[in-house]
Amino acid sequence: SELAGMGTTAVLACIEGSRLTVANVGDSRLYVLNEKITQITRDHSLVEEMVRMGELEAAEAREHPDRNIITRAIGATEEVVADVFEAELKEQDTVLLCTDGLNNMLTDEEILEIMNSGGELADRVTRLIEQANESGGKDNVTAIGIESY
């Protein structure tokens, strides 16, 4: 009973050929990276709602004290609806799924720089996690990289 109301976030990806289908609940994200970084998912958070409504600038959102308040989570209510997105992958795209422990500690530019730094994909993902922890590591960090060909 002391855990009542707790929930978790999720981001899922299905790749069939060049077709990427994504579902998310909460503030775990999916990015597609190549020469740029593109966030495919949309955070279900109070601060993201404020940005969408024009009450807050995106740059201010990174430091907002309520940035960890999520508006949708698995387990917090009896029913939950995931957002679903589709995208077309190109050759050499990399897909990155991650929890907010990564993107709250690193900017999109830092993520892109590390992911484009060369070497094995597993090593680059490990560097992302290490850098997030070195940058403050205020939350757990999970990240998965997928290379498309």
Disulfide bonds with the S-S distance in Angstrom:
none
